[in-house]
Amino acid sequence: MTTLDRRRFIQLGGVGSAAFGWPGMAQAQSPASAAIAQQSGVPEDRIVRLSGDGLGLNPAQYARLLSRIDDESPISPDSYSLGGVVERLEAECARALGKEQAVFMPTGTLANHLAIRALAGGASRVIVQEDSHLYKDEGDCAQTLSGLTLMPLAPGRATFSAADVQQVIDDTKSARVVKRVSVISIETPVRRKQGERFDAAELQKVVALAKREGIKLHLDGARLFLQAGYTGENIAETARPFDTVYVSLYKYFNAASGAILAGPRELLADLYHVRRMFGGGLSSVWPFAAVALHFMNGFAERYSRAVRTSEELIRELGKRDGLAVERIASGTNLFRLRVNAGDPAAFRKRLAARGVMLPEPQRGAFLIGVNETLNRMSGAELSDAFARGLA
């Protein structure tokens, strides 16, 4: 990170300290909790929010951030999602993902859909995880709008096996009406499995099988940069076996909306026409692109620090009577915290008064999200706040 970039980040470090406000931000803070934090006397840039993937900028903070970015380097606007800062963002994402080209998409739903549509090249079958976003949360768009048949595997699990895939291929080839399997889509980490990763060893087997069978591969890597903070993996190496990869721009790069789809130039060069056909050629997306580009710079370094702090906190919490930490198997940035002594709601209020914001409890536990706000306190300071919250 350059001196200028570090100065920008420190200057803007408090910009995400208000309550989560953008659609899709998990575990939004209640107005009451936000008010407690504001009255606590804890400086805004010291408040830690243990929910969601990103900073959760509210409209006023977002506007101030855009103004500061533009003051330092005037933002070049796009025209219908082409050119300007959007082009810069696309180039940076293509480089980070090790792909020839990247295309801005207004949503992850559209990114996933257009990726498998382009890879399939017509009506066919696409293998997916049953608990994937593509299958469970995208309104049957691929089936309805592109004539693709999604074949869900591994219900209740983050990972399907190469044997599962082989069974679908064999059944498809031997069916009375022969259909082809054109694409395998893999989401990792899996949102519906609380950030559990697709098993790395099984992934290698699935990739090898797909290559042998001539099946294209798509990676739903919406939270791929978060996963890398836990595995230490190289993002480009992870994406390399896949023909296309999607990453989110709003989850932890803090844009108000947006996604990136990256892949081979031959496939994506004219995809903006299809994007427009589906209503995704927004007239101006520079407010999204400028913020995403800003937070991409140095993200790996900052997020690794936040992960280290969270691991220190988890170790300390495990020593406290009255608290129990539950890790997600093969998980990433989510874990559960149970309060076994006292009222969880009162505990939450006491922590908020010390500048540590917990989400609403669910079934007696807090689902904690690790994000960049953990860089605002040390692990020792956070542990002390939890200890005092129990008192």
C-alpha positions as YAML, in Angstrom:
chain: A
units: angstrom
residues:
- id: 1
  name: MET
  ca: [0.00, 0.00, 0.00]
- id: 2
  name: THR
  ca: [1.44, 3.37, -0.98]
- id: 3
  name: THR
  ca: [1.73, 6.29, 1.43]
- id: 4
  name: LEU
  ca: [-1.13, 8.06, -0.33]
- id: 5
  name: ASP
  ca: [-3.32, 4.95, -0.26]
- id: 6
  name: ARG
  ca: [-2.59, 4.43, 3.43]
- id: 7
  name: ARG
  ca: [-3.44, 8.05, 4.18]
- id: 8
  name: ARG
  ca: [-6.70, 7.72, 2.27]
- id: 9
  name: PHE
  ca: [-7.64, 4.59, 4.17]
- id: 10
  name: ILE
  ca: [-6.84, 6.06, 7.58]
- id: 11
  name: GLN
  ca: [-8.68, 9.27, 6.69]
- id: 12
  name: LEU
  ca: [-11.74, 7.31, 5.66]
- id: 13
  name: GLY
  ca: [-11.46, 4.69, 8.37]
- id: 14
  name: GLY
  ca: [-14.49, 5.99, 10.26]
- id: 15
  name: VAL
  ca: [-16.67, 6.23, 7.21]
- id: 16
  name: GLY
  ca: [-18.35, 2.90, 7.86]
- id: 17
  name: SER
  ca: [-19.23, 3.36, 11.50]
- id: 18
  name: ALA
  ca: [-22.95, 4.00, 11.16]
- id: 19
  name: ALA
  ca: [-25.63, 1.33, 11.08]
- id: 20
  name: PHE
  ca: [-25.69, -1.06, 8.14]
- id: 21
  name: GLY
  ca: [-27.88, 0.48, 5.47]
- id: 22
  name: TRP
  ca: [-27.41, -1.21, 2.08]
- id: 23
  name: PRO
  ca: [-29.59, -4.05, 0.80]
- id: 24
  name: GLY
  ca: [-28.07, -7.47, 1.43]
- id: 25
  name: MET
  ca: [-26.05, -6.44, 4.47]
- id: 26
  name: ALA
  ca: [-26.62, -9.31, 6.88]
- id: 27
  name: GLN
  ca: [-27.60, -8.67, 10.47]
- id: 28
  name: ALA
  ca: [-28.54, -4.98, 10.31]
- id: 29
  name: GLN
  ca: [-28.18, -3.05, 13.54]
- id: 30
  name: SER
  ca: [-31.33, -1.76, 15.18]
- id: 31
  name: PRO
  ca: [-31.84, 2.01, 15.63]
- id: 32
  name: ALA
  ca: [-31.80, 1.48, 19.39]
- id: 33
  name: SER
  ca: [-28.37, -0.17, 19.28]
- id: 34
  name: ALA
  ca: [-27.03, 2.55, 17.00]
- id: 35
  name: ALA
  ca: [-28.29, 5.19, 19.42]
- id: 36
  name: ILE
  ca: [-26.57, 3.46, 22.34]
- id: 37
  name: ALA
  ca: [-23.30, 3.44, 20.41]
- id: 38
  name: GLN
  ca: [-23.63, 7.12, 19.56]
- id: 39
  name: GLN
  ca: [-24.21, 7.96, 23.21]
- id: 40
  name: SER
  ca: [-21.33, 5.80, 24.43]
- id: 41
  name: GLY
  ca: [-18.66, 8.42, 23.88]
- id: 42
  name: VAL
  ca: [-16.68, 5.98, 21.73]
- id: 43
  name: PRO
  ca: [-15.33, 7.85, 18.68]
- id: 44
  name: GLU
  ca: [-17.10, 6.96, 15.47]
- id: 45
  name: ASP
  ca: [-13.96, 5.53, 13.89]
- id: 46
  name: ARG
  ca: [-13.49, 3.18, 16.87]
- id: 47
  name: ILE
  ca: [-16.88, 1.44, 16.74]
- id: 48
  name: VAL
  ca: [-16.60, -2.24, 15.81]
- id: 49
  name: ARG
  ca: [-19.58, -3.88, 14.09]
- id: 50
  name: LEU
  ca: [-19.53, -7.63, 14.42]
- id: 51
  name: SER
  ca: [-22.01, -8.34, 11.63]
- id: 52
  name: GLY
  ca: [-21.98, -8.33, 7.86]
- id: 53
  name: ASP
  ca: [-19.13, -8.56, 5.39]
- id: 54
  name: GLY
  ca: [-18.34, -4.87, 4.95]
- id: 55
  name: LEU
  ca: [-18.47, -1.45, 6.55]
- id: 56
  name: GLY
  ca: [-22.16, -0.82, 5.93]
- id: 57
  name: LEU
  ca: [-21.95, 2.78, 4.73]
- id: 58
  name: ASN
  ca: [-25.06, 4.89, 5.14]
- id: 59
  name: PRO
  ca: [-26.05, 7.45, 2.45]
- id: 60
  name: ALA
  ca: [-24.36, 10.42, 4.11]
- id: 61
  name: GLN
  ca: [-21.11, 8.53, 4.62]
- id: 62
  name: TYR
  ca: [-21.21, 7.19, 1.09]
- id: 63
  name: ALA
  ca: [-21.63, 10.70, -0.31]
- id: 64
  name: ARG
  ca: [-18.74, 12.03, 1.78]
- id: 65
  name: LEU
  ca: [-16.55, 9.16, 0.67]
- id: 66
  name: LEU
  ca: [-17.28, 9.81, -3.01]
- id: 67
  name: SER
  ca: [-16.45, 13.47, -2.52]
- id: 68
  name: ARG
  ca: [-13.12, 12.66, -0.88]
- id: 69
  name: ILE
  ca: [-12.18, 10.15, -3.58]
- id: 70
  name: ASP
  ca: [-13.02, 12.72, -6.25]
- id: 71
  name: ASP
  ca: [-11.03, 15.44, -4.45]
- id: 72
  name: GLU
  ca: [-7.92, 13.28, -4.50]
- id: 73
  name: SER
  ca: [-8.32, 12.07, -8.08]
- id: 74
  name: PRO
  ca: [-11.29, 13.29, -10.16]
- id: 75
  name: ILE
  ca: [-13.65, 10.42, -10.95]
- id: 76
  name: SER
  ca: [-14.08, 9.79, -14.67]
- id: 77
  name: PRO
  ca: [-17.77, 8.98, -15.27]
- id: 78
  name: ASP
  ca: [-18.98, 6.14, -17.44]
- id: 79
  name: SER
  ca: [-21.64, 6.16, -20.15]
- id: 80
  name: TYR
  ca: [-24.16, 3.34, -19.80]
- id: 81
  name: SER
  ca: [-21.71, 1.31, -17.73]
- id: 82
  name: LEU
  ca: [-18.90, 1.71, -20.30]
- id: 83
  name: GLY
  ca: [-15.62, 3.59, -20.00]
- id: 84
  name: GLY
  ca: [-14.37, 5.93, -17.29]
- id: 85
  name: VAL
  ca: [-13.74, 4.58, -13.81]
- id: 86
  name: VAL
  ca: [-15.79, 1.48, -14.67]
- id: 87
  name: GLU
  ca: [-13.21, 0.51, -17.25]
- id: 88
  name: ARG
  ca: [-10.46, 1.01, -14.69]
- id: 89
  name: LEU
  ca: [-12.30, -1.19, -12.21]
- id: 90
  name: GLU
  ca: [-12.84, -3.90, -14.82]
- id: 91
  name: ALA
  ca: [-9.14, -3.91, -15.70]
- id: 92
  name: GLU
  ca: [-8.10, -4.15, -12.04]
- id: 93
  name: CYS
  ca: [-10.56, -6.99, -11.39]
- id: 94
  name: ALA
  ca: [-9.40, -8.90, -14.47]
- id: 95
  name: ARG
  ca: [-5.83, -8.60, -13.23]
- id: 96
  name: ALA
  ca: [-6.67, -9.70, -9.69]
- id: 97
  name: LEU
  ca: [-8.67, -12.68, -10.94]
- id: 98
  name: GLY
  ca: [-6.12, -13.68, -13.56]
- id: 99
  name: LYS
  ca: [-8.60, -13.37, -16.43]
- id: 100
  name: GLU
  ca: [-8.36, -11.66, -19.82]
- id: 101
  name: GLN
  ca: [-11.40, -9.46, -19.34]
- id: 102
  name: ALA
  ca: [-13.93, -8.38, -16.74]
- id: 103
  name: VAL
  ca: [-17.37, -6.82, -17.18]
- id: 104
  name: PHE
  ca: [-19.33, -4.78, -14.64]
- id: 105
  name: MET
  ca: [-22.76, -6.19, -13.75]
- id: 106
  name: PRO
  ca: [-25.37, -4.38, -11.64]
- id: 107
  name: THR
  ca: [-26.11, -7.52, -9.61]
- id: 108
  name: GLY
  ca: [-24.63, -10.91, -8.82]
- id: 109
  name: THR
  ca: [-27.83, -12.53, -10.04]
- id: 110
  name: LEU
  ca: [-27.22, -11.14, -13.51]
- id: 111
  name: ALA
  ca: [-23.51, -12.02, -13.38]
- id: 112
  name: ASN
  ca: [-24.21, -15.66, -12.56]
- id: 113
  name: HIS
  ca: [-27.00, -15.90, -15.12]
- id: 114
  name: LEU
  ca: [-25.09, -14.36, -18.01]
- id: 115
  name: ALA
  ca: [-22.01, -16.44, -17.20]
- id: 116
  name: ILE
  ca: [-23.72, -19.82, -17.43]
- id: 117
  name: ARG
  ca: [-25.85, -18.63, -20.36]
- id: 118
  name: ALA
  ca: [-22.72, -17.71, -22.33]
- id: 119
  name: LEU
  ca: [-20.85, -20.87, -21.33]
- id: 120
  name: ALA
  ca: [-23.79, -23.18, -22.10]
- id: 121
  name: GLY
  ca: [-24.31, -21.90, -25.63]
- id: 122
  name: GLY
  ca: [-27.93, -23.00, -25.73]
- id: 123
  name: ALA
  ca: [-30.45, -25.21, -23.95]
- id: 124
  name: SER
  ca: [-28.68, -27.80, -21.79]
- id: 125
  name: ARG
  ca: [-28.11, -28.89, -18.22]
- id: 126
  name: VAL
  ca: [-26.09, -27.01, -15.60]
- id: 127
  name: ILE
  ca: [-24.89, -28.72, -12.41]
- id: 128
  name: VAL
  ca: [-25.17, -26.59, -9.24]
- id: 129
  name: GLN
  ca: [-25.22, -26.97, -5.47]
- id: 130
  name: GLU
  ca: [-28.77, -27.20, -4.16]
- id: 131
  name: ASP
  ca: [-27.93, -24.61, -1.50]
- id: 132
  name: SER
  ca: [-26.27, -22.26, -3.96]
- id: 133
  name: HIS
  ca: [-27.42, -18.72, -4.59]
- id: 134
  name: LEU
  ca: [-27.88, -19.58, -8.27]
- id: 135
  name: TYR
  ca: [-30.37, -22.31, -7.47]
- id: 136
  name: LYS
  ca: [-32.15, -20.98, -4.40]
- id: 137
  name: ASP
  ca: [-32.11, -17.19, -4.70]
- id: 138
  name: GLU
  ca: [-32.20, -16.10, -8.33]
- id: 139
  name: GLY
  ca: [-35.85, -16.69, -9.19]
- id: 140
  name: ASP
  ca: [-35.28, -19.48, -11.74]
- id: 141
  name: CYS
  ca: [-33.83, -16.86, -14.09]
- id: 142
  name: ALA
  ca: [-31.61, -19.33, -15.95]
- id: 143
  name: GLN
  ca: [-34.51, -21.73, -16.48]
- id: 144
  name: THR
  ca: [-37.09, -19.09, -17.39]
- id: 145
  name: LEU
  ca: [-35.01, -16.73, -19.51]
- id: 146
  name: SER
  ca: [-32.30, -18.93, -21.01]
- id: 147
  name: GLY
  ca: [-33.81, -22.41, -21.30]
- id: 148
  name: LEU
  ca: [-31.22, -23.99, -19.02]
- id: 149
  name: THR
  ca: [-32.04, -26.90, -16.72]
- id: 150
  name: LEU
  ca: [-30.34, -26.62, -13.33]
- id: 151
  name: MET
  ca: [-29.38, -29.96, -11.80]
- id: 152
  name: PRO
  ca: [-29.04, -29.44, -8.01]
- id: 153
  name: LEU
  ca: [-26.68, -31.67, -6.05]
- id: 154
  name: ALA
  ca: [-25.66, -32.12, -2.39]
- id: 155
  name: PRO
  ca: [-28.78, -30.92, -0.52]
- id: 156
  name: GLY
  ca: [-27.79, -29.47, 2.85]
- id: 157
  name: ARG
  ca: [-24.08, -29.57, 2.02]
- id: 158
  name: ALA
  ca: [-21.61, -27.04, 0.69]
- id: 159
  name: THR
  ca: [-19.75, -29.63, -1.40]
- id: 160
  name: PHE
  ca: [-20.84, -32.11, -4.02]
- id: 161
  name: SER
  ca: [-18.47, -34.87, -5.09]
- id: 162
  name: ALA
  ca: [-16.99, -35.83, -8.44]
- id: 163
  name: ALA
  ca: [-18.99, -39.07, -8.09]
- id: 164
  name: ASP
  ca: [-22.19, -36.98, -7.80]
- id: 165
  name: VAL
  ca: [-21.25, -35.17, -11.00]
- id: 166
  name: GLN
  ca: [-20.38, -38.40, -12.81]
- id: 167
  name: GLN
  ca: [-23.79, -39.83, -11.92]
- id: 168
  name: VAL
  ca: [-25.56, -36.85, -13.50]
- id: 169
  name: ILE
  ca: [-23.38, -37.13, -16.62]
- id: 170
  name: ASP
  ca: [-24.04, -40.86, -16.95]
- id: 171
  name: ASP
  ca: [-27.80, -40.47, -16.39]
- id: 172
  name: THR
  ca: [-27.92, -37.66, -18.93]
- id: 173
  name: LYS
  ca: [-26.05, -39.63, -21.58]
- id: 174
  name: SER
  ca: [-28.23, -42.72, -21.13]
- id: 175
  name: ALA
  ca: [-31.60, -40.93, -20.97]
- id: 176
  name: ARG
  ca: [-34.23, -41.73, -23.58]
- id: 177
  name: VAL
  ca: [-33.98, -38.14, -24.76]
- id: 178
  name: VAL
  ca: [-30.29, -37.31, -24.67]
- id: 179
  name: LYS
  ca: [-29.33, -33.93, -23.22]
- id: 180
  name: ARG
  ca: [-25.89, -32.53, -22.58]
- id: 181
  name: VAL
  ca: [-24.34, -31.19, -19.38]
- id: 182
  name: SER
  ca: [-22.73, -27.96, -20.51]
- id: 183
  name: VAL
  ca: [-21.67, -26.19, -17.31]
- id: 184
  name: ILE
  ca: [-20.79, -26.88, -13.69]
- id: 185
  name: SER
  ca: [-21.29, -23.90, -11.36]
- id: 186
  name: ILE
  ca: [-19.61, -23.90, -7.95]
- id: 187
  name: GLU
  ca: [-20.23, -21.38, -5.17]
- id: 188
  name: THR
  ca: [-17.55, -20.96, -2.52]
- id: 189
  name: PRO
  ca: [-17.88, -19.95, 0.22]
- id: 190
  name: VAL
  ca: [-21.59, -20.85, 0.41]
- id: 191
  name: ARG
  ca: [-23.79, -18.15, 1.90]
- id: 192
  name: ARG
  ca: [-26.63, -20.55, 2.80]
- id: 193
  name: LYS
  ca: [-24.12, -22.69, 4.71]
- id: 194
  name: GLN
  ca: [-22.89, -19.71, 6.78]
- id: 195
  name: GLY
  ca: [-19.74, -19.23, 4.71]
- id: 196
  name: GLU
  ca: [-18.63, -22.86, 4.52]
- id: 197
  name: ARG
  ca: [-16.07, -23.51, 1.79]
- id: 198
  name: PHE
  ca: [-16.35, -26.03, -1.03]
- id: 199
  name: ASP
  ca: [-13.93, -28.84, -0.15]
- id: 200
  name: ALA
  ca: [-10.62, -28.12, -1.91]
- id: 201
  name: ALA
  ca: [-9.69, -31.77, -2.57]
- id: 202
  name: GLU
  ca: [-13.08, -32.57, -4.04]
- id: 203
  name: LEU
  ca: [-12.93, -29.41, -6.12]
- id: 204
  name: GLN
  ca: [-9.78, -30.66, -7.83]
- id: 205
  name: LYS
  ca: [-11.54, -33.92, -8.74]
- id: 206
  name: VAL
  ca: [-14.59, -32.07, -10.10]
- id: 207
  name: VAL
  ca: [-12.37, -29.79, -12.19]
- id: 208
  name: ALA
  ca: [-10.48, -32.75, -13.63]
- id: 209
  name: LEU
  ca: [-13.74, -34.52, -14.50]
- id: 210
  name: ALA
  ca: [-15.14, -31.39, -16.15]
- id: 211
  name: LYS
  ca: [-12.01, -31.01, -18.28]
- id: 212
  name: ARG
  ca: [-12.21, -34.64, -19.41]
- id: 213
  name: GLU
  ca: [-15.86, -34.27, -20.34]
- id: 214
  name: GLY
  ca: [-15.49, -30.89, -22.05]
- id: 215
  name: ILE
  ca: [-17.79, -29.21, -19.50]
- id: 216
  name: LYS
  ca: [-17.34, -25.50, -18.80]
- id: 217
  name: LEU
  ca: [-16.80, -24.23, -15.25]
- id: 218
  name: HIS
  ca: [-18.24, -21.15, -13.53]
- id: 219
  name: LEU
  ca: [-17.21, -19.93, -10.07]
- id: 220
  name: ASP
  ca: [-19.68, -18.01, -7.95]
- id: 221
  name: GLY
  ca: [-16.98, -16.35, -5.88]
- id: 222
  name: ALA
  ca: [-19.11, -13.55, -4.45]
- id: 223
  name: ARG
  ca: [-17.15, -13.77, -1.18]
- id: 224
  name: LEU
  ca: [-13.95, -15.19, -2.66]
- id: 225
  name: PHE
  ca: [-11.75, -12.40, -1.28]
- id: 226
  name: LEU
  ca: [-13.09, -13.12, 2.21]
- id: 227
  name: GLN
  ca: [-12.33, -16.81, 1.79]
- id: 228
  name: ALA
  ca: [-8.74, -15.98, 0.82]
- id: 229
  name: GLY
  ca: [-8.32, -14.16, 4.14]
- id: 230
  name: TYR
  ca: [-8.79, -17.53, 5.87]
- id: 231
  name: THR
  ca: [-7.05, -19.91, 3.50]
- id: 232
  name: GLY
  ca: [-4.21, -17.71, 2.26]
- id: 233
  name: GLU
  ca: [-5.00, -18.86, -1.26]
- id: 234
  name: ASN
  ca: [-4.00, -16.86, -4.31]
- id: 235
  name: ILE
  ca: [-7.19, -15.45, -5.84]
- id: 236
  name: ALA
  ca: [-6.00, -15.81, -9.42]
- id: 237
  name: GLU
  ca: [-4.88, -19.41, -8.82]
- id: 238
  name: THR
  ca: [-8.27, -20.29, -7.35]
- id: 239
  name: ALA
  ca: [-10.04, -18.78, -10.35]
- id: 240
  name: ARG
  ca: [-7.65, -20.25, -12.93]
- id: 241
  name: PRO
  ca: [-9.46, -23.59, -13.58]
- id: 242
  name: PHE
  ca: [-12.78, -21.79, -14.07]
- id: 243
  name: ASP
  ca: [-13.84, -20.32, -17.39]
- id: 244
  name: THR
  ca: [-15.73, -17.51, -15.66]
- id: 245
  name: VAL
  ca: [-15.82, -16.10, -12.14]
- id: 246
  name: TYR
  ca: [-18.14, -13.62, -10.42]
- id: 247
  name: VAL
  ca: [-17.24, -11.51, -7.39]
- id: 248
  name: SER
  ca: [-19.41, -9.09, -5.44]
- id: 249
  name: LEU
  ca: [-18.59, -5.39, -5.23]
- id: 250
  name: TYR
  ca: [-20.97, -4.43, -2.42]
- id: 251
  name: LYS
  ca: [-20.43, -7.13, 0.17]
- id: 252
  name: TYR
  ca: [-16.93, -6.11, 1.33]
- id: 253
  name: PHE
  ca: [-15.73, -3.61, -1.27]
- id: 254
  name: ASN
  ca: [-18.57, -1.43, 0.06]
- id: 255
  name: ALA
  ca: [-20.09, -0.24, -3.24]
- id: 256
  name: ALA
  ca: [-23.78, 0.57, -3.07]
- id: 257
  name: SER
  ca: [-24.34, -2.21, -5.61]
- id: 258
  name: GLY
  ca: [-22.57, -4.10, -8.34]
- id: 259
  name: ALA
  ca: [-20.70, -7.21, -9.37]
- id: 260
  name: ILE
  ca: [-17.87, -8.24, -11.66]
- id: 261
  name: LEU
  ca: [-17.88, -11.11, -14.14]
- id: 262
  name: ALA
  ca: [-14.45, -12.11, -15.43]
- id: 263
  name: GLY
  ca: [-13.34, -14.62, -18.04]
- id: 264
  name: PRO
  ca: [-11.90, -15.03, -21.54]
- id: 265
  name: ARG
  ca: [-12.01, -12.05, -23.89]
- id: 266
  name: GLU
  ca: [-13.63, -14.11, -26.64]
- id: 267
  name: LEU
  ca: [-16.60, -14.85, -24.39]
- id: 268
  name: LEU
  ca: [-16.99, -11.47, -22.68]
- id: 269
  name: ALA
  ca: [-15.94, -8.92, -25.30]
- id: 270
  name: ASP
  ca: [-19.49, -8.23, -26.49]
- id: 271
  name: LEU
  ca: [-21.35, -9.28, -23.35]
- id: 272
  name: TYR
  ca: [-22.37, -5.69, -22.68]
- id: 273
  name: HIS
  ca: [-24.95, -6.14, -25.46]
- id: 274
  name: VAL
  ca: [-26.54, -9.04, -23.59]
- id: 275
  name: ARG
  ca: [-26.28, -7.04, -20.36]
- id: 276
  name: ARG
  ca: [-28.28, -4.29, -22.03]
- id: 277
  name: MET
  ca: [-30.82, -6.78, -23.39]
- id: 278
  name: PHE
  ca: [-31.52, -7.91, -19.83]
- id: 279
  name: GLY
  ca: [-31.90, -4.31, -18.63]
- id: 280
  name: GLY
  ca: [-28.50, -4.18, -16.94]
- id: 281
  name: GLY
  ca: [-26.86, -1.39, -18.95]
- id: 282
  name: LEU
  ca: [-27.36, 1.26, -16.28]
- id: 283
  name: SER
  ca: [-26.75, 4.81, -17.47]
- id: 284
  name: SER
  ca: [-24.26, 5.71, -14.70]
- id: 285
  name: VAL
  ca: [-22.51, 3.33, -12.36]
- id: 286
  name: TRP
  ca: [-19.46, 5.43, -11.50]
- id: 287
  name: PRO
  ca: [-20.68, 5.92, -7.88]
- id: 288
  name: PHE
  ca: [-20.45, 2.13, -7.47]
- id: 289
  name: ALA
  ca: [-17.22, 1.60, -9.40]
- id: 290
  name: ALA
  ca: [-15.24, 4.40, -7.72]
- id: 291
  name: VAL
  ca: [-15.97, 3.12, -4.22]
- id: 292
  name: ALA
  ca: [-15.31, -0.53, -5.10]
- id: 293
  name: LEU
  ca: [-11.99, 0.40, -6.72]
- id: 294
  name: HIS
  ca: [-11.05, 2.45, -3.65]
- id: 295
  name: PHE
  ca: [-11.61, -0.42, -1.23]
- id: 296
  name: MET
  ca: [-10.05, -3.09, -3.46]
- id: 297
  name: ASN
  ca: [-6.74, -1.31, -3.08]
- id: 298
  name: GLY
  ca: [-4.99, -2.94, -0.12]
- id: 299
  name: PHE
  ca: [-8.00, -5.05, 0.87]
- id: 300
  name: ALA
  ca: [-6.03, -8.29, 1.35]
- id: 301
  name: GLU
  ca: [-3.63, -6.65, 3.79]
- id: 302
  name: ARG
  ca: [-6.36, -4.93, 5.78]
- id: 303
  name: TYR
  ca: [-8.62, -7.96, 5.90]
- id: 304
  name: SER
  ca: [-5.81, -10.27, 6.99]
- id: 305
  name: ARG
  ca: [-5.28, -7.94, 9.95]
- id: 306
  name: ALA
  ca: [-8.97, -8.10, 10.81]
- id: 307
  name: VAL
  ca: [-8.92, -11.90, 10.65]
- id: 308
  name: ARG
  ca: [-5.91, -12.06, 12.99]
- id: 309
  name: THR
  ca: [-7.70, -9.79, 15.45]
- id: 310
  name: SER
  ca: [-10.84, -11.93, 15.28]
- id: 311
  name: GLU
  ca: [-8.86, -15.11, 15.93]
- id: 312
  name: GLU
  ca: [-7.25, -13.50, 18.97]
- id: 313
  name: LEU
  ca: [-10.71, -12.48, 20.17]
- id: 314
  name: ILE
  ca: [-12.10, -15.99, 19.63]
- id: 315
  name: ARG
  ca: [-9.29, -17.50, 21.71]
- id: 316
  name: GLU
  ca: [-9.99, -15.05, 24.55]
- id: 317
  name: LEU
  ca: [-13.76, -15.55, 24.40]
- id: 318
  name: GLY
  ca: [-13.24, -19.28, 24.71]
- id: 319
  name: LYS
  ca: [-11.67, -18.67, 28.14]
- id: 320
  name: ARG
  ca: [-14.63, -16.68, 29.48]
- id: 321
  name: ASP
  ca: [-17.20, -18.33, 31.70]
- id: 322
  name: GLY
  ca: [-20.66, -17.63, 30.37]
- id: 323
  name: LEU
  ca: [-19.61, -17.44, 26.71]
- id: 324
  name: ALA
  ca: [-19.33, -20.22, 24.13]
- id: 325
  name: VAL
  ca: [-17.91, -19.91, 20.62]
- id: 326
  name: GLU
  ca: [-19.16, -22.22, 17.87]
- id: 327
  name: ARG
  ca: [-17.04, -22.33, 14.72]
- id: 328
  name: ILE
  ca: [-18.51, -23.16, 11.32]
- id: 329
  name: ALA
  ca: [-16.95, -26.32, 9.88]
- id: 330
  name: SER
  ca: [-14.67, -25.31, 6.97]
- id: 331
  name: GLY
  ca: [-15.95, -21.80, 7.62]
- id: 332
  name: THR
  ca: [-14.76, -18.34, 6.75]
- id: 333
  name: ASN
  ca: [-15.88, -15.05, 8.31]
- id: 334
  name: LEU
  ca: [-18.87, -16.20, 10.37]
- id: 335
  name: PHE
  ca: [-19.06, -17.84, 13.78]
- id: 336
  name: ARG
  ca: [-21.67, -18.14, 16.51]
- id: 337
  name: LEU
  ca: [-21.40, -16.76, 20.02]
- id: 338
  name: ARG
  ca: [-23.68, -18.00, 22.80]
- id: 339
  name: VAL
  ca: [-24.21, -16.20, 26.09]
- id: 340
  name: ASN
  ca: [-24.82, -18.90, 28.69]
- id: 341
  name: ALA
  ca: [-25.15, -16.55, 31.65]
- id: 342
  name: GLY
  ca: [-27.54, -13.62, 31.81]
- id: 343
  name: ASP
  ca: [-29.76, -11.98, 29.25]
- id: 344
  name: PRO
  ca: [-28.29, -11.86, 25.69]
- id: 345
  name: ALA
  ca: [-30.24, -8.66, 24.94]
- id: 346
  name: ALA
  ca: [-28.81, -6.90, 27.99]
- id: 347
  name: PHE
  ca: [-25.33, -8.19, 27.13]
- id: 348
  name: ARG
  ca: [-25.73, -6.75, 23.64]
- id: 349
  name: LYS
  ca: [-26.68, -3.34, 25.06]
- id: 350
  name: ARG
  ca: [-23.71, -3.29, 27.42]
- id: 351
  name: LEU
  ca: [-21.34, -4.08, 24.55]
- id: 352
  name: ALA
  ca: [-22.92, -1.38, 22.38]
- id: 353
  name: ALA
  ca: [-22.23, 1.13, 25.15]
- id: 354
  name: ARG
  ca: [-18.55, 0.20, 24.76]
- id: 355
  name: GLY
  ca: [-18.56, 0.63, 21.00]
- id: 356
  name: VAL
  ca: [-18.93, -3.05, 20.04]
- id: 357
  name: MET
  ca: [-22.06, -3.75, 18.04]
- id: 358
  name: LEU
  ca: [-23.55, -7.25, 17.94]
- id: 359
  name: PRO
  ca: [-26.34, -8.37, 15.60]
- id: 360
  name: GLU
  ca: [-29.74, -9.42, 16.91]
- id: 361
  name: PRO
  ca: [-29.50, -12.88, 18.52]
- id: 362
  name: GLN
  ca: [-30.92, -15.78, 16.55]
- id: 363
  name: ARG
  ca: [-32.12, -18.87, 18.43]
- id: 364
  name: GLY
  ca: [-30.08, -17.86, 21.45]
- id: 365
  name: ALA
  ca: [-26.85, -17.13, 19.59]
- id: 366
  name: PHE
  ca: [-25.21, -14.18, 17.86]
- id: 367
  name: LEU
  ca: [-23.99, -14.86, 14.32]
- id: 368
  name: ILE
  ca: [-20.78, -12.84, 14.30]
- id: 369
  name: GLY
  ca: [-19.39, -11.47, 11.05]
- id: 370
  name: VAL
  ca: [-15.70, -10.63, 10.67]
- id: 371
  name: ASN
  ca: [-15.12, -7.48, 8.63]
- id: 372
  name: GLU
  ca: [-12.68, -4.58, 8.41]
- id: 373
  name: THR
  ca: [-14.15, -2.77, 11.42]
- id: 374
  name: LEU
  ca: [-12.19, -5.21, 13.62]
- id: 375
  name: ASN
  ca: [-9.13, -3.17, 12.71]
- id: 376
  name: ARG
  ca: [-10.48, -0.39, 14.95]
- id: 377
  name: MET
  ca: [-9.64, -2.18, 18.22]
- id: 378
  name: SER
  ca: [-7.03, -4.69, 19.26]
- id: 379
  name: GLY
  ca: [-7.96, -8.21, 20.27]
- id: 380
  name: ALA
  ca: [-7.16, -7.34, 23.89]
- id: 381
  name: GLU
  ca: [-9.43, -4.29, 23.80]
- id: 382
  name: LEU
  ca: [-12.27, -6.31, 22.32]
- id: 383
  name: SER
  ca: [-11.80, -9.09, 24.86]
- id: 384
  name: ASP
  ca: [-11.92, -6.53, 27.67]
- id: 385
  name: ALA
  ca: [-15.16, -5.06, 26.26]
- id: 386
  name: PHE
  ca: [-16.74, -8.53, 26.24]
- id: 387
  name: ALA
  ca: [-15.57, -9.21, 29.79]
- id: 388
  name: ARG
  ca: [-17.11, -5.94, 31.00]
- id: 389
  name: GLY
  ca: [-20.26, -6.70, 29.02]
- id: 390
  name: LEU
  ca: [-20.72, -9.87, 31.05]
- id: 391
  name: ALA
  ca: [-20.51, -8.00, 34.34]
...
